[in-house]
Amino acid sequence: MRNKKLFTAVLTILAFMVGTFFGQERFVREYIEPHIPEIIDQVQSQQAEYEEEHAAQNFYSIIRIADGDTFTIDKGGEEVTLRLLGIDTPEKKSSFTEEECYGVEATQIIKRLLDGEEIRYETSKLSGELDRYGRVLAYVYLDDGTFVNAELVKRGVAMMYEKNTTHEHYDSLKILEIEAQKQGVGLWSVCKV
């Protein structure tokens, strides 16, 4: 429900911006402006909901980072390895893999993003909780609400993991990937993908 409201608010704001940019003043006046107070109320309501939910959520410390899309947290004394759901970062060199273009950078960027942070995570109701290696497939959020999976795609650090397209954020992550490609950010500026 919250995602649908947020999507509607973002879509309305985008329509407003597009309408204004292309000089569709009448469209904006008639169809967008009357809804601005409603959008503002929705956003404020969503912020209040987020703050309420946030107070009841568990946050975890990061123990170690394996690469750009996998890291281990301390969950009440138990080590739990998380694999960011829906995305894939290039591999860094290890005993299992050869180094891929942008693999070292991806690991460095996630280390900077998560440095000193505590995270919370959610699993998908659609794609299952564990991958074949026993890692928890997770949507990861920082304390300030930053959606880590999306942030990495937006920065061009990660691309979509197309072997699993059955998850709640597939469409929004795909849109971010397309934008990152168009803008030529991160791996899209230096790698042949």
Secondary structure, 3 states (H helix, E strand, C coil): CHHHHHHHHHHHHHHHHHHHHCCCHHHHHHHHHHHHHHHHHHHHHHHHHHHHHHHCCCCEEEEEEEECCEEEEEECCEEEEEEECCEECCCCCCCCCCCCCCHHHHHHHHHHHHCCCEEEEECECCCECECCCCCEEEEEEECCCCEHHHHHHHCCCCEECCCCCCCCCHHHHHHHHHHHHHHCCCHHHHCCC
